[in-house]
Amino acid sequence: MTTALSLYLDALRFTAAVFVFVGHYSAQRHSGGLFWQAFSHGRTAVLVFFVLSGFVIAWITETKERTLEEYALSRAARLYSVILPVFLIMAALDVLGSAIDPRLYELEWRLSTVHPLVGYALSVVFLGQSWTLDVAPRSDLPFWSLNCEAWYYVLFAAAIFLRGRRRMAALIVAALLAGPKILLLFPVWLMGAAAWRWRSALPPISGIPLTFGAVVVLVGFESLDGRLLFEHMHMPYAAYDYIVGALVAIFIVGLANTSLPMPGATVARLVRYLAGTTFGLYLLHNPLLIFFGTVIPGSPEHLVRRILLFGLTLGGSILIAHLIERRKGAFKRALRFGLDTLRGRPLRAVFERERLS
């Protein structure tokens, strides 16, 4: 993982998050249908996340997180350091916004057939999409993909770190808890892991053709609205997902085999900063979009309202995400401290370990 490749993947990750935001912003009730073309590409952006996640996790387990304990602590810190504060912020926004004007909240909330507390409880253990469930934590509809990704972390860890009967038992239990709906997209995530494994198997001269070839095919596929094309052909969406996932994986392999120019220091810092807000942006934008859509007066077609809604939602999501995601390291240290304490390790040794880490 070179510095240049890491930077380009960060840019790709943030771009995918912005596409998801714009897709939701384009809804008639928010912006009067502005940027409606982006709506159909939101799922493509989520598939990009899955492939990137598989690529990064395969890299991390090979180079940094080489034990199950280190991997588990890092994944838990990555997820919960953002999810828990987002849930608190979202709950406050939903209560306040729905008290002011419940109309924009009705659509999201009609989709849920369970009590809000049940939705939060299932989401915090990533069971909202298990089997026939389709539950979101209130207005955070994009959370569905986190239910998938968390179980992909578990399944990958079981396959990598465990052996023999323990591995088989862990895989079976995790697969049964996740359910077929989540497992159906697991191959897309694994394409990212495969891209890491195979990135160096190709000659460097193949990098540019693979990169541009994947982009051209993907843009052409998306311009034909691939999902609708598959629907008209009575083919499952999974086939579309696998094609898109494979193209994204090929694109990343191409990037890894290309001599990428490094941008200037200012651009690199900006990309790192924005990429560091991607997770929070993905989870926060829909609650903020609905909240600001409630409190900003005027018709969705009014230009000033459109600009305010876009700017406040995107800017607010990035700012809050930056503040939240900086706490991942502290959250991981707290988890390690708790684990050491549960093991009965002397407090002096626990504090010394935390001081040195």
N, C-alpha and C positions, 0 to 999 in steps of 0.2 A: 504494500500500500504506500505509494509515493505521496509526497506532499501535494503535488499537482493533482493526482487522481483523487485524493481525499477532498481537495477544494472543489473540483468539478462535480463530484458526487454530492457535496453539500449544496451546491447551486441547484442541482437537479432535485434534491429533496425539498428545498424551499419552494422551488417553482411548482412542484406537484401540490404542495400545501396551498399555494395561492390559487391554483386551478380549482381545488375543492371549494375554497372560499368563494371564488367568482361564480362557480356553478350554483351555489346556494343563493348568492346575492342576486343572480339573474332571475329568480322566481318572480312571477307577476306581482305577488303581494308585497315584495320588498322593493323592487326597482322598476316595476312595470314591464318586465321582460327584457331589460337592457342586458346585453351580453348573453342572450338566450342560447347562442351557439355553444357556450361553454358547459351548459347543463349536462349534455350527453357525454362529456368527457370526464366527469367527476370520478366514475368508476375506474377509468384508465389511470387516473392519478393515484388512486388507492392501490392498484396493481403495481404501479411504480414503487410505492412504499414497501409493498411485500417483497419485491425482488431486491430492493436496496437493503431491507432488513436481513434477508437471508445472506446476502453478500457480506454485510458488515459482521453479522454474528459468526459466520464461518471464519472470517479473518480474526476476530477477537478470540475465539476458542483455540485457534491455532497459535496465536502469538502472545496473548495477554492473560485471558481468563482460562487457565489450564486445569483448574480443579472445579469440581461441582460446587463447592462452597463459595468460591470466588465468583463463579458464574451466577449462581442463584442470588447472592447478595447484590451483585451489579444489576441484574435484570429487575429484581424487586425494587431497588432504589430508583432505577430509571423509570419504571412505571408509576410507582406510588408517590414519588416525590412530586409528580405533576398531577396525577389523577386526583389525589385527596384534596389539595387546595382548589383545583378546578371544580370539584363537586361542591365545595363550600361556596365559592364565588357564584357558580351557576344556580345553586339553590336560592341564594339571596336575590339574584337577578330575576329568576322566575317568579318568586313570590311578589317582588315589587312590581315587575312589569305586568303580571297578570292582574294585580290589584288595580293598576292604572287603566288597562284596556286588555281584556282577555282574548280579543279576536284573533290576533296573530298567533296566540298559543294554542288555539283550539285544534288546528290541523295536526300539529305534532302530538298533542295529548290524546287526540282521538285514535291515533295509531297504537296507543298502549292500552292493553286490557287489564293491567295489574295496578295495584296501589303504587304511588310514587316511591314509597320506602322500599317496596319489594324490588322496584326497578333499580334503585341505588344498590340494594343488597346483592342482587344478582350480578350487577355490573362490576362491583368491587371484587368479586371472585371470578369474573370473566365468564359467566354462564348465560349472559343475555341472549346469545345466539345458539345455545345448545339445543340440539335436536329440533323440535318444532317451536321453540321460543323465539320471539322477535321483540326483545325488550331493550329499551334505551333508558339511560338516566335522565328522565324528563326531556328537556329541549335539546339535549346533546345527541342528536341522531347519528352524527359521524362516529360515535363511539363503537358502532357495530364491528368495525375492523379491529379494534383493540381486543375484543373477545377472541378473534381469530389469532392475532399475533401472539398474545400471551400463551395460548396453547401450543403454538408453533415453537416458542421458546422451550416449553416443557418437553415436547416430543423430541426436539433436537437434542436437548440435554440428556434425556433418557438414552437415546441412541449413541451419543458420544461418550458419556461419562460412566454409564453402567455396563455391566457384563452379565452374561448368562441369564439365569432365571429372573434376577432382579430387573434386568433390562426389559425382558419380555413382559413381566408383570406391570412395570411402569408404563410401557407403551400401550398395553391393553387398557389399563385403567384410564390413562389420559385420553385415549381415543374414545372410550365409552362416555366419558364426561363431556368431551368436546362435541361429539355427535357428527353425523355425516355432512351437515351443512358447512361446518367449519373445516372438516377434513377435505372437502371438495376443492378448496382453494389452497390446500397445503402444497400441492405440486408447484404452484406459482412461486411460493416462498422458497421451495427447494431449488428452483431454477436460479435464484440468487446465490444460494450456497454452492451450487454446481459452477456458477460463473467464477466464483473465487477459486475453486479447485482447478478449473481448466484454464484460467487466465494466462498461465505461462506455457501452456501446451501448444500454443500456436506461434508461428513465426511473427516477429514484429512487423514485417511488411504487410500482414493481414489486418493491422489495426485500423487504418483509415478506410479501406473498403468495407469492413464490417460495421464501423461506426456510421458511415454515411448510408450504407445499404439498409441498415436497421431503421434509421430515421426516415428514409424515403418510403419504405414499405409501411412503417407505422403511420406516418402522416397520410399516406394514401388510404390505408385501411380505416383510419378514423374519419377521413373526409367522406368516405362512403357510409359512415355511421355503422360500424361493424356489428354492434349489438342488434340493431334493427334488421340488418342484413341476415344475421343468423336466425332471428325470430321469424322472418318471412320464409326462411328455408326450413323452418321447424327443427332447428338444431339447438341443442342446449347452450345456455350462456357460458357454461364451463369451457366449451371449445373456444369461444371468443376469449375468455380469460387466459387460457393456456397459450393462445397465439400471441396475445399482447405481452404476456409474461416472458415468452421465449424471445420476442423481439427486444424487449427491454434488457434481458440478460445478454443477448448478443451485442447490444449497444454498449453495455458496461464492459464486456470482454474486449470489444474494439477499443474503448477508451484506455483500458489497461495496457494495450499493446501499441498505443500511440504516444509519440513524444509530444506531450501537452505543454503549450507555452504557459508560463506562470504569469498571472496578472501582477500589477504593481501592488505594493504593500497596502495602500489604502483600500483598493478593491478587495484584496484578500481579507483584510480585517472586516470589511462590510459583509462579505459572503459568510465568514465565520459567525459574525454576530447574528445575521438573519437565520442561518442554519440552526443556530442554538435556540431559536424560538419556534422551530417547526412543530414540535410536538404540542406545545401550548397553543399555537395558532390553530392547529387542526382541531383541538378539542374546544377551544374557546369561541371560535368565530360564529358558530350558529347561535349559541345563547346570547352573545353580544349583538348579533344581527337582529334577532327578534326583539331584544330589549330596546335597542336604539330605534328600531322600526316602530316600536310602540310609543316612545317618548318624543320622537321628532315629528312635529306636525306636518300636515300637507299630504298631497296625493303622491303615490309612488312614481308618477310620471314627471313630477316637478324636478327641474335640473338641480336646484340648490339642495333639495332633500336627497337626491341621488348621491350628490358629491359628499354631503355630510354623513350619510349612512355608510358609504363606502370607506371614507377616510377614518371615521370614528371606530368602525368595526375592525378594519385592518390594523390601524395604528394602536388601538386599545388592546387587541389580541397580542400584537408583537411586544408591546410594553409590559403587559402583565406576564406574558410567557417568559420574557427575559428575567424578570424578578423571581419567578417561580423556579425556572430551570437551573438557576445558579445554586440551588439548595441540594442538588443531587448528591454531591460529595458528602455534605453534612448528614443527609438522610442515610447514606450507606454506612457512615461511621456509627450512627445511632443503631442501625440494624446489627452491625458487627458487635457493638458493645452489648446489646441485648442478648445476642447469641452466646457470647462468651460468658455472660452472667448466668444464663440458663445452664450452661455446662458446669457451673460451680467453680469457675476459674477465680482465683483470688482477685479482689478488686484492684489491688496495687498493680498486678500484672496486666489487668484489663486497661487501666489508665495509662500505663507505660506503653502498651501496644498502640493505643489511640494517639498518644503523643508522637510516636514515631511514624505513624501511617500518614 
